Amino acid sequence: MKKFLKTITTALITVSLLAVMAGCGAGSSGNKTVEIGIVQIMEHPSLNTIRESFIKQLAEKGYKDGENIRIDYKDAQGEQTNLNTICRNSNQTRKIL
């Protein structure tokens, strides 16, 4: 279980960093709103803390939900099939995950 949580945490941090870097580049080109999709495999206190901290860091850097970015949060409820569907749909709408 610890290995699973460590893997999920590492993946979320990596995705978060990529989203921040992409958001920074998009913000400098104009007033375009960047859509960021946050996908979480399940509700869990540590995963929730990571998500909330990521959103807080974005706000501290000037990226605020509803102003210059739009955050779309999805929870897969612990189901792999839900996770695949969420990622596929987000990919088709070209959100940054």
Sequence and secondary structure as in RCSB ss.txt:
>XXXX:A:sequence
MKKFLKTITTALITVSLLAVMAGCGAGSSGNKTVEIGIVQIMEHPSLNTIRESFIKQLAEKGYKDGENIRIDYKD
AQGEQTNLNTICRNSNQTRKIL
>XXXX:A:secstr
 HHHHHHHHHHHHHHHHHHHHHHHHHHTTSS  EEEEEEESS  HHHHHHHHHHHHHHHHTT  BTTTEEEEEEE
 TT HHHHHHHHHHHHHTT B 
